Amino acid sequence: MKTNLLRMGAIAAVSLSMFLTSCSKEDDSVEANETSTDLTAEQSKLNAEADKATDEVFNLIDIAYAEQEEDAGRNASLFSDCVTITISSENGTTFVSLDFGFGCELNNGAIVSGIVNLTYGPIVAGTRTITYTFDNFTYNDKGVAGGGSIYRQRNNANGNPQSTVNKTVQITFTNGVVAEVVGTRVAEWIEGVGSGTWMDNVVLVTGDRDIDFSSGFSHYAIVTEALRREATCAYFVSGTIEITRNNGEGTLDFGDGTCDNQAVLTVNGQEIIIILGN
């Protein structure tokens, strides 16, 4: 990882923000036969892939902050030498770019390209507000665009770092389908703080969001039981989301703590196993 200091100033702070992984259901008017079940599973897979991409992007941003601001990467960094972090400041405002060039493999195996831009002012009473945007950014072959703001607390009521993200993000799939995700999510960093490595991080995520696909379907999701993300697992290991599409509702359960790529979607009493994407 290469870090450029253009002018002395505070290092970029940005929140860990784990993006919700969820899925959708078919209209109540559609019978629960094999065809409708398959269609529901396919829509759920698209939702899961869009959410996972954004979740991993916000995780990347948060780790970049922690490694720069808190020396969190002194024992093991997420970032390889192909990442250039550039920091500058002007009139009390700090500007940060994370430049991954035309293709960069991180130490967790993810392939990324393009630039993430961050802008923020000074820490005030233990909090900081950061704005973020993406410039030709991709994460594992999915385009990521848009931006929003992050409100970071150094210590929440439990004494843990916490981030609240307001997001409007577009995810573009390789087939051209675009998912627009708008919502708010709160991430509390409960384990691994100050350990010097990203590999023992554990985060609890709550929040809600709307998602609209260019292919013509949409739904709303809210976390009803906090989602648990462990750095050593690519998926949430537990937690529950309630989903609403048209006049119907369902739930998505991420399990009992086991690291796997499955979640259980329950719609009208029918359980469907969803295989989550990379």
Phi, psi and omega in degrees: 000133181249129181242124178253125176256103182282322174212150183294138178182179180293147178282151184303136173242132178212155188272152167288128178223111180267127185274142181296137171256125186212191178198174187236175183229165179278164177300151177298335182288346180272129181293149182276061176261185185298321182296313182292326178296316178299318181294318178299317180297321180294316177297320179297322179295318177299315178299315181298319181292321178295315181293320181296320179299312181292323178301314181291327177295314179293327175297318177301314181297317181296318179295322177301316177300309185298322180291327180276314187279324188242009180057035185290340182261021185292334178260326179202118181263146173289334192262135176269180185292347181279358178262131175245121177256120181246130184234131174218163179217149180208124177053042176083359178253134181254138179241131182229137171234136173253106188254117182256008177063213182269002179163123186216129177266121177282170183286355172262006177093353180289145176252120184230160175209166180087198189228141168251127180251135179233143176222135181202160174260193182287163173288131180234119179052042176078012180231160178210141175251128183238138169256148182223146173219166179239141181236104181050044186266137173228150177225115183048052175073007176252129178286140179233123180224169178108206182173189182168202181231155180231127176254113185250131174252132177293325179216122175272195182297337178267002181082014182253152172298140181216142181231136174245120185249128168257122191228142166225101190231140175248130177249124180251123179275164182296337179273003178095349178292137181243133175248125175256124184244124180232128180176190179229140176216148182242129180237123178251123181274105190257341179219150176090002181294126176077011184279344180091004178213149178279348191284349179248014181291139172228132185229141172254132186239133172229172178138190178211165178193155170255145176225133179235131179255142178295343178281353169114010176231159183208164172195169179246143179221143177222139179282125178255339172224124189312135178277130181258122178246122176251134188300332182280356180239138182280357185228161170297139182261345177198171180117163184225139176240137171261131184240147180228128175222125186055237181258008183253161179227158175202175178230152176236120184249125183267006171107196190251014181115353178283138177277109175207175184260028182240148170221157182250117176267126178246120180228122179053039178081355180263128180264133179233126177280125180255127175267116184281143183280174179284000000 
